[in-house]
Amino acid sequence: MDTSSFEIKDLAPVRAIGIRALVPHDKMAGSVDEACNRLLPLLDAHGGRPAGPPLVLQHDLAAPGGVDLEVCVPTPNLLPAENEVVPRELSGGLFASMVTVSPPDSISEAFADLALWACERGYVRAGPVRLVPLAIVGSPEEDKQHVIEVMFPVGVAA
């Protein structure tokens, strides 16, 4: 495990709009795209532009029936709720973070590496995992690799 990209960050709170749903494991990738396709036009209709890349919160990976997942788009200010879209402020604070370049189905391995790294430094996870897709690399002829920041809030172990 190469830990060169692992770090503890102090993040500010983030205003966002989001859609939260229980998603079957085999539908996760499509559900993220679908949520973004619903969130971005709503943001545009309110005269706003994203204040950062979309992010995915994994609230419960072992929920019965799938993953309790929330897709959020950062916004410059809080917007009104509309149907299943909810405005929220994501908490700031200390986060364990790493950037991984890998196929999307190997994110659980990256999370496990980050959790171990944080634990070895006296931190414990204190909230949902956040995934921030940064880029997709590779050609159509190759297996595409996703550049994703994996992070979660941490507290100091007792």
DSSP file (Angstrom, degrees, kcal/mol; ACC not computed):
  #  RESIDUE AA STRUCTURE BP1 BP2  ACC     N-H-->O    O-->H-N    N-H-->O    O-->H-N    TCO  KAPPA ALPHA  PHI   PSI    X-CA   Y-CA   Z-CA
    1    1 A M              0   0    0      0, 0.0     2,-0.7     0, 0.0     0, 0.0   0.000 360.0 360.0 360.0 118.8    0.0    0.0    0.0
    2    2 A D        -     0   0    0      1,-0.1     3,-0.4     2,-0.0     0, 0.0  -0.781 360.0-177.5 -85.5 114.5    1.5    3.3   -1.1
    3    3 A T    >   +     0   0    0     -2,-0.7     3,-1.6     1,-0.2    -1,-0.1   0.224  49.7 109.5 -98.7  14.9    0.5    5.9    1.5
    4    4 A S  T 3  S+     0   0    0      1,-0.3    -1,-0.2    94,-0.0    -2,-0.0   0.776  81.3  46.2 -64.9 -25.3    2.1    8.9   -0.2
    5    5 A S  T 3  S+     0   0    0     -3,-0.4     2,-0.3    94,-0.1    -1,-0.3   0.362  89.5 107.8 -97.9   7.3   -1.3   10.4   -1.1
    6    6 A F    <   +     0   0    0     -3,-1.6     2,-0.3    92,-0.2    92,-0.2  -0.635  42.4 149.9 -84.6 140.1   -2.8    9.8    2.3
    7    7 A E  E     -A   97   0A   0     90,-2.3    90,-2.8    -2,-0.3     2,-0.5  -0.989  46.9-116.3-159.7 163.8   -3.4   12.9    4.5
    8    8 A I  E     -A   96   0A   0     -2,-0.3     2,-0.3    88,-0.2    88,-0.2  -0.945  38.2-168.3-103.5 125.5   -5.5   14.5    7.2
    9    9 A K  E     -A   95   0A   0     86,-3.1    86,-2.8    -2,-0.5     2,-0.7  -0.853  22.6-140.1-114.9 149.1   -7.3   17.6    5.9
   10   10 A D  E     -A   94   0A   0     -2,-0.3     2,-0.3    84,-0.2    84,-0.2  -0.923  33.0-169.2-105.8 105.5   -9.2   20.3    7.8
   11   11 A L  E     -A   93   0A   0     82,-3.1    82,-3.0    -2,-0.7     3,-0.1  -0.713  17.9-129.1-102.1 145.4  -12.2   21.0    5.5
   12   12 A A        -     0   0    0     -2,-0.3    78,-0.0    80,-0.2    -1,-0.0  -0.494  43.1 -86.8 -79.3 156.9  -14.7   23.8    5.7
   13   13 A P        -     0   0    0      0, 0.0     2,-0.4     0, 0.0    78,-0.2  -0.287  44.3-141.5 -59.9 154.8  -18.5   23.0    5.7
   14   14 A V  E     -B   90   0A   0     76,-2.1    76,-3.4    -3,-0.1     2,-0.3  -0.984   1.7-142.2-126.6 124.8  -20.0   22.7    2.2
   15   15 A R  E     +B   89   0A   0     -2,-0.4    60,-2.3    60,-0.4     2,-0.3  -0.657  39.9 153.4 -78.8 141.2  -23.4   23.9    1.1
   16   16 A A  E     -BC  88  74A   0     72,-2.7    72,-2.8    -2,-0.3     2,-0.4  -0.975  43.9-126.1-157.8 166.4  -25.0   21.5   -1.4
   17   17 A I  E     +BC  87  73A   0     56,-1.8    56,-2.5    -2,-0.3     2,-0.3  -0.953  39.5 178.4-115.5 146.3  -28.1   20.0   -2.8
   18   18 A G  E     -BC  86  72A   0     68,-2.2    68,-2.7    -2,-0.4     2,-0.4  -0.969  31.8-144.5-149.1 161.7  -28.5   16.3   -2.8
   19   19 A I  E     - C   0  71A   0     52,-2.1    52,-2.4    -2,-0.3     2,-0.4  -0.998  21.7-164.5-126.0 124.6  -30.6   13.2   -3.5
   20   20 A R  E     + C   0  70A   0     64,-0.5     2,-0.3    -2,-0.4    50,-0.2  -0.916  19.6 151.3-113.9 136.6  -30.5   10.3   -1.1
   21   21 A A  E     - C   0  69A   0     48,-2.9    48,-2.7    -2,-0.4     2,-0.7  -0.989  50.0-105.9-156.2 158.9  -31.7    6.8   -1.9
   22   22 A L  E     - C   0  68A   0     -2,-0.3    46,-0.2    46,-0.2    -2,-0.0  -0.848  46.2-169.2 -87.2 118.2  -31.2    3.1   -1.2
   23   23 A V  E     - C   0  67A   0     44,-2.8    44,-3.1    -2,-0.7     5,-0.1  -0.936  23.6-117.9-119.4 128.2  -29.5    1.8   -4.3
   24   24 A P    >   -     0   0    0      0, 0.0     3,-2.1     0, 0.0     4,-0.3  -0.328  32.8-115.2 -58.1 145.7  -28.9   -1.8   -5.2
   25   25 A H  G >  S+     0   0    0      1,-0.3     3,-1.1     2,-0.2     4,-0.3   0.856 114.5  53.1 -53.2 -40.4  -25.1   -2.6   -5.4
   26   26 A D  G 3  S+     0   0    0      1,-0.2    -1,-0.3     2,-0.1     4,-0.2   0.510 108.6  51.1 -77.7  -2.2  -25.2   -3.3   -9.1
   27   27 A K  G <> S+     0   0    0     -3,-2.1     4,-2.1     2,-0.1    -1,-0.2   0.285  76.5 105.1-113.6   7.9  -26.9    0.0   -9.9
   28   28 A M  H <> S+     0   0    0     -3,-1.1     4,-1.7    -4,-0.3     5,-0.2   0.924  79.3  47.0 -60.0 -50.0  -24.6    2.4   -8.0
   29   29 A A  H  > S+     0   0    0     -4,-0.3     4,-1.7     1,-0.2    -1,-0.2   0.929 115.3  45.7 -60.7 -46.5  -22.7    3.8  -11.0
   30   30 A G  H  > S+     0   0    0      1,-0.2     4,-2.5     2,-0.2    -1,-0.2   0.847 109.2  55.8 -65.2 -34.1  -25.9    4.5  -13.0
   31   31 A S  H  X S+     0   0    0     -4,-2.1     4,-2.3     2,-0.2    -1,-0.2   0.844 105.0  52.6 -70.5 -31.9  -27.6    6.0  -10.0
   32   32 A V  H  X S+     0   0    0     -4,-1.7     4,-2.3     2,-0.2    -1,-0.2   0.939 111.8  45.4 -66.7 -46.6  -24.9    8.6   -9.5
   33   33 A D  H  X S+     0   0    0     -4,-1.7     4,-2.2     1,-0.2    -2,-0.2   0.920 113.2  50.8 -60.9 -43.9  -25.1    9.7  -13.1
   34   34 A E  H  X S+     0   0    0     -4,-2.5     4,-0.9     1,-0.2    -2,-0.2   0.914 110.2  49.0 -62.3 -43.7  -28.9    9.8  -12.9
   35   35 A A  H >X S+     0   0    0     -4,-2.3     4,-2.5     1,-0.2     3,-0.8   0.921 110.9  49.9 -63.3 -43.6  -28.8   11.9   -9.7
   36   36 A C  H 3X S+     0   0    0     -4,-2.3     4,-2.5     1,-0.3    -1,-0.2   0.889 106.2  56.8 -61.6 -38.1  -26.3   14.4  -11.2
   37   37 A N  H 3< S+     0   0    0     -4,-2.2    -1,-0.3     1,-0.2    -2,-0.2   0.725 113.6  40.4 -66.9 -20.2  -28.6   14.7  -14.3
   38   38 A R  H <X S+     0   0    0     -4,-0.9     4,-0.9    -3,-0.8    -2,-0.2   0.784 116.8  48.1 -92.8 -33.4  -31.4   15.8  -12.0
   39   39 A L  H  X S+     0   0    0     -4,-2.5     4,-2.3     2,-0.2     5,-0.2   0.913 104.8  55.8 -75.3 -43.7  -29.3   18.0   -9.7
   40   40 A L  H  X S+     0   0    0     -4,-2.5     4,-2.4     1,-0.2     5,-0.2   0.896 106.5  48.3 -63.9 -43.1  -27.4   20.1  -12.2
   41   41 A P  H  > S+     0   0    0      0, 0.0     4,-2.5     0, 0.0    -1,-0.2   0.881 111.1  52.6 -64.0 -34.5  -30.5   21.4  -14.1
   42   42 A L  H  X S+     0   0    0     -4,-0.9     4,-1.1     2,-0.2    -2,-0.2   0.926 110.1  47.5 -64.6 -43.4  -32.1   22.4  -10.8
   43   43 A L  H ><>S+     0   0    0     -4,-2.3     5,-2.4     1,-0.2     3,-0.6   0.920 112.6  49.8 -61.6 -43.7  -29.0   24.3   -9.8
   44   44 A D  H ><5S+     0   0    0     -4,-2.4     3,-1.9     1,-0.2    -2,-0.2   0.880 104.8  57.7 -62.4 -39.3  -29.0   26.0  -13.3
   45   45 A A  H 3<5S+     0   0    0     -4,-2.5    -1,-0.2     1,-0.3    -2,-0.2   0.764 104.9  52.0 -64.5 -24.5  -32.7   26.9  -13.0
   46   46 A H  T <<5S-     0   0    0     -4,-1.1    -1,-0.3    -3,-0.6    -2,-0.2   0.223 122.7-106.7 -95.8  13.6  -31.8   28.8   -9.8
   47   47 A G  T < 5S+     0   0    0     -3,-1.9     2,-0.2     1,-0.2    -3,-0.2   0.685  78.6 126.6  75.4  18.1  -29.1   30.7  -11.5
   48   48 A G      < -     0   0    0     -5,-2.4    -1,-0.2    -6,-0.2    -2,-0.1  -0.681  47.2-150.9-110.1 163.0  -26.3   28.9   -9.9
   49   49 A R        -     0   0    0     -2,-0.2    -9,-0.0    -3,-0.1     0, 0.0  -0.916  43.2 -84.7-121.7 152.7  -23.2   27.0  -11.0
   50   50 A P        -     0   0    0      0, 0.0    25,-0.2     0, 0.0   -34,-0.1  -0.299  28.3-149.2 -56.9 139.9  -21.7   24.1   -9.0
   51   51 A A  S    S-     0   0    0     23,-2.3    24,-0.2   -36,-0.2   -36,-0.0   0.250  76.4 -16.6 -93.5  11.8  -19.3   25.3   -6.4
   52   52 A G  S    S-     0   0    0     22,-0.5    -1,-0.1     3,-0.0     3,-0.1  -0.943  96.2 -49.7 169.4 177.8  -17.1   22.2   -6.8
   53   53 A P        -     0   0    0      0, 0.0    -2,-0.1     0, 0.0    81,-0.1  -0.343  65.6 -96.0 -69.2 152.9  -17.2   18.7   -8.2
   54   54 A P        -     0   0    0      0, 0.0     2,-0.3     0, 0.0    19,-0.2  -0.241  44.0-158.7 -59.5 157.2  -20.2   16.4   -7.3
   55   55 A L  E     -D   72   0A   0     17,-2.6    17,-3.1    77,-0.2     2,-0.5  -0.981  11.5-139.2-141.1 156.8  -19.6   14.0   -4.4
   56   56 A V  E     -DE  71 131A   0     75,-2.7    75,-2.8    -2,-0.3     2,-0.5  -0.958  10.0-156.6-117.9 127.9  -21.1   10.8   -3.2
   57   57 A L  E     -DE  70 130A   0     13,-3.4    13,-2.3    -2,-0.5     2,-0.9  -0.915   4.2-156.1-103.0 125.9  -21.8   10.1    0.5
   58   58 A Q  E     +DE  69 129A   0     71,-2.8    71,-1.2    -2,-0.5     3,-0.2  -0.845  18.1 173.0-101.0  97.8  -22.0    6.4    1.4
   59   59 A H  E    S+     0   0A   0      9,-2.2     2,-0.3    -2,-0.9    -1,-0.2   0.894  72.5   3.9 -74.3 -40.7  -24.1    6.5    4.6
   60   60 A D  E >   -D   68   0A   0      8,-1.2     8,-2.7     1,-0.1     3,-0.8  -0.860  54.5-174.6-151.6 109.5  -24.5    2.7    5.0
   61   61 A L  T 3  S+     0   0    0     -2,-0.3    -1,-0.1    -3,-0.2   -36,-0.1   0.695  89.5  48.5 -76.7 -18.5  -22.8    0.2    2.7
   62   62 A A  T 3  S+     0   0    0      6,-0.1    -1,-0.2     2,-0.1     5,-0.1   0.039  75.7 142.0-112.1  25.8  -24.5   -2.8    4.4
   63   63 A A    X   -     0   0    0     -3,-0.8     3,-2.2     3,-0.5     2,-0.2  -0.389  66.6 -93.6 -64.2 142.9  -28.1   -1.5    4.3
   64   64 A P  T 3  S+     0   0    0      0, 0.0    -1,-0.1     0, 0.0    -2,-0.1  -0.413 113.1  16.7 -59.2 124.0  -30.7   -4.2    3.6
   65   65 A G  T 3  S-     0   0    0     -2,-0.2     2,-0.3     1,-0.1    -2,-0.1   0.428 131.2 -47.3  94.5  -0.8  -31.3   -4.1   -0.2
   66   66 A G  S <  S-     0   0    0     -3,-2.2    -3,-0.5   -42,-0.2     2,-0.4  -0.996  87.5 -25.1 149.7-143.0  -28.2   -2.1   -1.2
   67   67 A V  E     -C   23   0A   0    -44,-3.1   -44,-2.8    -2,-0.3     2,-1.1  -0.949  43.8-131.7-118.6 131.3  -26.3    1.0   -0.3
   68   68 A D  E     +CD  22  60A   0     -8,-2.7    -9,-2.2    -2,-0.4    -8,-1.2  -0.737  47.2 175.7 -80.1 103.2  -27.7    4.1    1.4
   69   69 A L  E     -CD  21  58A   0    -48,-2.7   -48,-2.9    -2,-1.1     2,-0.4  -0.862  25.0-168.1-121.1 142.8  -26.2    6.6   -1.0
   70   70 A E  E     -CD  20  57A   0    -13,-2.3   -13,-3.4    -2,-0.3     2,-0.5  -0.991   7.7-157.5-132.6 126.8  -26.5   10.4   -1.4
   71   71 A V  E     -CD  19  56A   0    -52,-2.4   -52,-2.1    -2,-0.4     2,-0.3  -0.898  19.7-175.3-102.1 127.5  -25.3   12.3   -4.4
   72   72 A C  E     -CD  18  55A   0    -17,-3.1   -17,-2.6    -2,-0.5   -54,-0.2  -0.922  20.4-158.3-125.7 147.9  -24.5   16.0   -3.7
   73   73 A V  E     -C   17   0A   0    -56,-2.5   -56,-1.8    -2,-0.3    -2,-0.0  -0.989  29.5-123.0-121.2 120.0  -23.5   19.0   -5.8
   74   74 A P  E     -C   16   0A   0      0, 0.0   -23,-2.3     0, 0.0   -22,-0.5  -0.340  31.2-164.5 -61.0 141.3  -21.9   21.8   -3.9
   75   75 A T        -     0   0    0    -60,-2.3   -60,-0.4   -25,-0.2     3,-0.1  -0.898  30.6-124.0-127.1 154.8  -23.7   25.1   -4.3
   76   76 A P  S    S+     0   0    0      0, 0.0     2,-0.3     0, 0.0    -1,-0.1   0.795  97.0   3.9 -69.8 -25.8  -22.6   28.7   -3.6
   77   77 A N  S    S-     0   0    0    -62,-0.0     2,-0.3    -3,-0.0   -26,-0.1  -0.945  95.4 -76.8-148.7 169.4  -25.7   29.1   -1.3
   78   78 A L        -     0   0    0     -2,-0.3   -61,-0.1     9,-0.1    11,-0.0  -0.520  45.9-157.7 -72.9 134.4  -28.5   27.0    0.0
   79   79 A L        -     0   0    0     -2,-0.3   -63,-0.1   -63,-0.2     3,-0.1  -0.678  26.1 -91.5-105.5 162.3  -31.3   26.4   -2.5
   80   80 A P        -     0   0    0      0, 0.0     2,-0.1     0, 0.0    -1,-0.1  -0.370  45.1-101.1 -71.6 154.0  -34.9   25.5   -1.7
   81   81 A A        -     0   0    0      5,-0.1     2,-0.3     6,-0.1     5,-0.2  -0.440  39.1-174.6 -69.3 147.9  -36.0   21.8   -1.5
   82   82 A E  B >   -H   85   0B   0      3,-2.1     3,-2.5    -2,-0.1     2,-0.1  -0.876  53.0 -52.2-151.2 114.6  -37.7   20.5   -4.6
   83   83 A N  T 3  S-     0   0    0     -2,-0.3    -1,-0.1     1,-0.3    -2,-0.0  -0.372 126.0 -12.4  54.1-123.6  -39.2   17.0   -4.7
   84   84 A E  T 3  S+     0   0    0     -2,-0.1     2,-0.5    -3,-0.1   -64,-0.5   0.495 114.2 103.7 -85.8  -1.5  -36.5   14.5   -3.6
   85   85 A V  B <   -H   82   0B   0     -3,-2.5    -3,-2.1   -66,-0.1   -66,-0.2  -0.697  53.6-170.9 -84.5 125.8  -33.8   17.2   -3.8
   86   86 A V  E     -B   18   0A   0    -68,-2.7   -68,-2.2    -2,-0.5     2,-0.2  -0.958  18.2-135.4-121.9 130.5  -32.8   18.5   -0.4
   87   87 A P  E     +B   17   0A   0      0, 0.0     2,-0.3     0, 0.0   -70,-0.2  -0.576  38.5 158.9 -77.5 148.1  -30.5   21.4    0.4
   88   88 A R  E     -B   16   0A   0    -72,-2.8   -72,-2.7    -2,-0.2     2,-0.6  -0.989  41.8-123.1-160.0 165.1  -28.0   20.7    3.1
   89   89 A E  E     -B   15   0A   0     -2,-0.3     2,-0.3   -74,-0.2   -74,-0.3  -0.973  27.2-143.3-117.0 117.6  -24.7   21.8    4.7
   90   90 A L  E     -B   14   0A   0    -76,-3.4   -76,-2.1    -2,-0.6    -2,-0.0  -0.614  30.2-107.3 -78.4 135.4  -22.1   19.0    4.8
   91   91 A S        -     0   0    0     -2,-0.3     2,-0.1   -78,-0.2    -1,-0.1  -0.223  29.5-150.3 -65.3 150.1  -20.1   19.2    7.9
   92   92 A G        +     0   0    0    -79,-0.1     2,-0.3    -3,-0.1   -80,-0.2  -0.276  42.5  96.7-100.0-166.9  -16.5   20.3    7.9
   93   93 A G  E    S-A   11   0A   0    -82,-3.0   -82,-3.1    -2,-0.1     2,-0.3  -0.820  77.2 -11.0 121.7-161.1  -13.7   19.3   10.2
   94   94 A L  E     -A   10   0A   0     60,-0.3    60,-2.6    -2,-0.3     2,-0.4  -0.607  61.7-177.9 -80.8 132.6  -10.9   16.8   10.1
   95   95 A F  E     -AF   9 153A   0    -86,-2.8   -86,-3.1    -2,-0.3     2,-0.4  -0.994  27.1-134.3-131.5 135.7  -11.0   14.2    7.3
   96   96 A A  E     -AF   8 152A   0     56,-2.4    56,-1.7    -2,-0.4     2,-0.3  -0.754  40.8-177.7 -79.6 136.0   -8.8   11.3    6.4
   97   97 A S  E     +AF   7 151A   0    -90,-2.8   -90,-2.3    -2,-0.4     2,-0.3  -0.981  20.7 166.4-142.9 148.1   -8.2   11.6    2.6
   98   98 A M  E     - F   0 150A   0     52,-1.9    52,-2.8    -2,-0.3     2,-0.5  -0.976  26.7-133.7-153.1 155.1   -6.5    9.8   -0.3
   99   99 A V  E     - F   0 149A   0     -2,-0.3     2,-0.4    50,-0.2    50,-0.2  -0.953  26.1-171.0-110.6 130.7   -6.6    9.9   -4.0
  100  100 A T  E     - F   0 148A   0     48,-2.7    48,-2.5    -2,-0.5     2,-0.6  -0.931  19.0-156.4-122.3 146.1   -6.8    6.6   -5.9
  101  101 A V  E     + F   0 147A   0     -2,-0.4    46,-0.2    46,-0.2    35,-0.0  -0.956  51.2 110.2-118.2 107.9   -6.5    5.8   -9.6
  102  102 A S  E    S- F   0 146A   0     44,-2.1    44,-2.8    -2,-0.6    -2,-0.1  -0.971  74.0 -66.3-165.1 168.7   -8.4    2.5  -10.1
  103  103 A P    >   -     0   0    0      0, 0.0     3,-2.0     0, 0.0    42,-0.1  -0.424  53.6-114.1 -63.9 149.4  -11.4    0.9  -11.6
  104  104 A P  G >  S+     0   0    0      0, 0.0     3,-1.2     0, 0.0    41,-0.1   0.780 112.5  63.9 -59.9 -26.6  -14.6    2.0   -9.8
  105  105 A D  G 3  S+     0   0    0      1,-0.2     3,-0.2     2,-0.1     4,-0.1   0.477  93.8  62.1 -79.6   1.6  -15.3   -1.4   -8.4
  106  106 A S  G X>  +     0   0    0     -3,-2.0     4,-1.4     1,-0.1     3,-0.6   0.209  67.6 105.9-107.6  16.1  -12.1   -1.3   -6.3
  107  107 A I  H <> S+     0   0    0     -3,-1.2     4,-2.8     1,-0.2     5,-0.2   0.849  72.4  62.8 -61.6 -34.7  -13.1    1.7   -4.2
  108  108 A S  H 3> S+     0   0    0     -3,-0.2     4,-2.3     1,-0.2    -1,-0.2   0.862 101.7  51.5 -61.6 -33.7  -13.7   -0.6   -1.2
  109  109 A E  H <> S+     0   0    0     -3,-0.6     4,-2.3     2,-0.2    -1,-0.2   0.911 109.8  48.7 -66.8 -42.1  -10.0   -1.6   -1.2
  110  110 A A  H  X S+     0   0    0     -4,-1.4     4,-2.4     2,-0.2    -2,-0.2   0.915 111.3  50.4 -63.1 -42.9   -9.0    2.1   -1.2
  111  111 A F  H  X S+     0   0    0     -4,-2.8     4,-2.9     1,-0.2    -2,-0.2   0.926 109.7  50.6 -60.6 -44.6  -11.4    2.8    1.7
  112  112 A A  H  X S+     0   0    0     -4,-2.3     4,-2.3     1,-0.2    -1,-0.2   0.907 110.7  49.2 -60.9 -42.3  -10.0   -0.1    3.7
  113  113 A D  H  X S+     0   0    0     -4,-2.3     4,-2.5     2,-0.2    -1,-0.2   0.914 113.3  46.7 -62.2 -43.2   -6.4    1.1    3.1
  114  114 A L  H  X S+     0   0    0     -4,-2.4     4,-2.7     2,-0.2     5,-0.2   0.910 110.9  51.5 -66.8 -42.2   -7.3    4.6    4.2
  115  115 A A  H  X S+     0   0    0     -4,-2.9     4,-2.4     2,-0.2    -1,-0.2   0.909 112.2  46.8 -61.2 -42.2   -9.2    3.4    7.3
  116  116 A L  H  X S+     0   0    0     -4,-2.3     4,-2.4    -5,-0.2    -2,-0.2   0.930 112.0  50.4 -64.8 -45.4   -6.2    1.3    8.3
  117  117 A W  H  X S+     0   0    0     -4,-2.5     4,-0.6     1,-0.2    -2,-0.2   0.923 113.2  45.9 -58.1 -46.3   -3.8    4.3    7.7
  118  118 A A  H ><>S+     0   0    0     -4,-2.7     5,-2.3     1,-0.2     3,-1.0   0.914 111.6  51.8 -65.2 -43.1   -6.0    6.6    9.8
  119  119 A C  H ><5S+     0   0    0     -4,-2.4     3,-1.9     1,-0.3    -1,-0.2   0.893 104.1  57.0 -60.9 -41.1   -6.4    4.0   12.6
  120  120 A E  H 3<5S+     0   0    0     -4,-2.4    -1,-0.3     1,-0.3    -2,-0.2   0.688 107.6  50.3 -64.1 -17.1   -2.6    3.6   12.8
  121  121 A R  T <<5S-     0   0    0     -3,-1.0    -1,-0.3    -4,-0.6    -2,-0.2   0.250 127.1 -97.4-105.2  10.4   -2.3    7.3   13.4
  122  122 A G  T < 5S+     0   0    0     -3,-1.9    35,-3.0     1,-0.3     2,-0.3   0.679  81.4 127.1  87.6  19.1   -4.9    7.3   16.2
  123  123 A Y  E   < -I  156   0C   0     -5,-2.3     2,-0.3    33,-0.2    -1,-0.3  -0.800  39.2-160.4-109.3 151.8   -8.0    8.4   14.3
  124  124 A V  E     -I  155   0C   0     31,-2.6    31,-2.2    -2,-0.3     2,-0.1  -0.955  32.9 -98.9-125.7 149.3  -11.5    6.8   14.0
  125  125 A R  E     -I  154   0C   0     -2,-0.3    29,-0.3    29,-0.2   -30,-0.0  -0.435  35.7-178.8 -66.5 137.4  -14.1    7.3   11.4
  126  126 A A        -     0   0    0     27,-3.3    28,-0.2    -2,-0.1    -1,-0.1   0.013  58.0  -2.2-129.9  27.2  -16.8    9.8   12.5
  127  127 A G  S    S-     0   0    0     26,-0.4    -1,-0.1   -68,-0.0   -68,-0.0  -0.976  94.1 -34.6 169.2-176.3  -19.2    9.9    9.6
  128  128 A P        -     0   0    0      0, 0.0     2,-0.2     0, 0.0   -69,-0.2  -0.250  60.4-104.3 -69.1 151.5  -20.1    8.7    6.1
  129  129 A V  E     -E   58   0A   0    -71,-1.2   -71,-2.8    23,-0.2     2,-0.4  -0.522  33.3-151.1 -69.5 136.9  -17.5    8.1    3.4
  130  130 A R  E     -EG  57 151A   0     21,-3.7    21,-2.5   -73,-0.2     2,-0.5  -0.954   7.6-164.8-112.4 132.7  -17.3   10.8    0.8
  131  131 A L  E     -EG  56 150A   0    -75,-2.8   -75,-2.7    -2,-0.4    19,-0.2  -0.975   2.1-170.1-116.0 126.9  -16.2   10.0   -2.8
  132  132 A V  E     - G   0 149A   0     17,-2.6    17,-2.7    -2,-0.5     2,-0.4  -0.920  15.2-145.2-118.9 104.6  -15.2   12.8   -5.1
  133  133 A P  E     + G   0 148A   0      0, 0.0    15,-0.2     0, 0.0     3,-0.1  -0.544  23.9 172.0 -70.0 126.7  -14.8   11.8   -8.7
  134  134 A L  E     -     0   0A   0     13,-3.3     2,-0.3     1,-0.4    14,-0.2   0.770  55.4 -26.0-106.1 -35.0  -11.9   13.9  -10.1
  135  135 A A  E     - G   0 147A   0     12,-1.5    12,-3.1     2,-0.0     2,-0.4  -0.982  45.6-126.2-169.6 164.5  -11.3   12.4  -13.6
  136  136 A I  E     - G   0 146A   0     -2,-0.3     2,-0.3    10,-0.2    10,-0.2  -0.999  30.7-171.2-122.3 129.0  -11.5    9.4  -15.8
  137  137 A V  E     + G   0 145A   0      8,-3.2     8,-2.9    -2,-0.4     2,-0.1  -0.870  36.1  59.3-121.6 154.6   -8.3    8.3  -17.6
  138  138 A G  S    S-     0   0    0     -2,-0.3     6,-0.1     6,-0.2    -2,-0.0  -0.294  74.2 -84.4 113.7 161.3   -7.6    5.7  -20.3
  139  139 A S    >   -     0   0    0      4,-0.1     3,-1.4    -2,-0.1    -2,-0.1  -0.551  39.2-105.6 -97.3 164.7   -8.7    5.1  -23.8
  140  140 A P  T 3  S+     0   0    0      0, 0.0     4,-0.1     0, 0.0    -1,-0.1   0.789 121.1  57.8 -59.4 -26.3  -11.8    3.3  -24.9
  141  141 A E  T 3  S+     0   0    0      2,-0.1     2,-0.2     0, 0.0    -3,-0.0   0.702 106.9  55.8 -77.3 -18.7   -9.6    0.3  -25.9
  142  142 A E  S <  S-     0   0    0     -3,-1.4     2,-0.5     1,-0.0     3,-0.0  -0.565 103.0 -86.5-105.5 170.0   -8.3    0.0  -22.4
  143  143 A D        -     0   0    0     -2,-0.2     2,-0.2     1,-0.0    -4,-0.1  -0.689  52.5-124.3 -72.9 125.0   -9.9   -0.4  -19.0
  144  144 A K        -     0   0    0     -2,-0.5     2,-0.4    -6,-0.1    -6,-0.2  -0.471  20.2-146.9 -74.3 143.4  -10.7    3.1  -17.9
  145  145 A Q  E     - G   0 137A   0     -8,-2.9    -8,-3.2    -2,-0.2     2,-0.4  -0.889   6.3-141.7-109.8 140.8   -9.4    4.2  -14.6
  146  146 A H  E     -FG 102 136A   0    -44,-2.8   -44,-2.1    -2,-0.4     2,-0.7  -0.877   3.9-145.5-105.0 133.5  -11.2    6.6  -12.3
  147  147 A V  E     +FG 101 135A   0    -12,-3.1   -13,-3.3    -2,-0.4   -12,-1.5  -0.884  34.6 169.5 -95.8 113.7   -9.3    9.2  -10.3
  148  148 A I  E     -FG 100 133A   0    -48,-2.5   -48,-2.7    -2,-0.7     2,-0.6  -0.985  34.3-139.0-133.2 133.0  -11.3    9.5   -7.0
  149  149 A E  E     -FG  99 132A   0    -17,-2.7   -17,-2.6    -2,-0.4     2,-0.5  -0.834  21.7-162.1 -88.2 125.1  -10.7   11.2   -3.7
  150  150 A V  E     +FG  98 131A   0    -52,-2.8   -52,-1.9    -2,-0.6     2,-0.3  -0.926  22.7 155.1-106.2 128.0  -11.9    8.9   -0.9
  151  151 A M  E     -FG  97 130A   0    -21,-2.5   -21,-3.7    -2,-0.5   -54,-0.2  -0.985  21.3-176.5-150.1 159.8  -12.4   10.7    2.4
  152  152 A F  E     -F   96   0A   0    -56,-1.7   -56,-2.4    -2,-0.3   -23,-0.2  -0.977  37.0 -98.8-153.8 149.9  -14.3   10.4    5.7
  153  153 A P  E     -F   95   0A   0      0, 0.0   -27,-3.3     0, 0.0   -26,-0.4  -0.390  44.0-161.2 -67.5 146.4  -14.5   12.6    8.8
  154  154 A V  E     -I  125   0C   0    -60,-2.6   -60,-0.3   -29,-0.3     2,-0.3  -0.917  16.1-167.7-129.9 155.8  -12.3   11.5   11.7
  155  155 A G  E     -I  124   0C   0    -31,-2.2   -31,-2.6    -2,-0.3     2,-0.4  -0.852  41.2 -88.8-127.4 168.6  -12.1   12.0   15.4
  156  156 A V  E     -I  123   0C   0     -2,-0.3   -33,-0.2   -33,-0.2   -34,-0.1  -0.675  47.2-112.9 -82.2 131.3   -9.2   11.1   17.8
  157  157 A A              0   0    0    -35,-3.0    -1,-0.1    -2,-0.4    -3,-0.0  -0.321 360.0 360.0 -62.9 142.9   -9.5    7.6   19.2
  158  158 A A              0   0    0     -3,-0.0    -1,-0.1   -35,-0.0   -35,-0.0   0.461 360.0 360.0 -78.3 360.0  -10.2    7.5   22.9
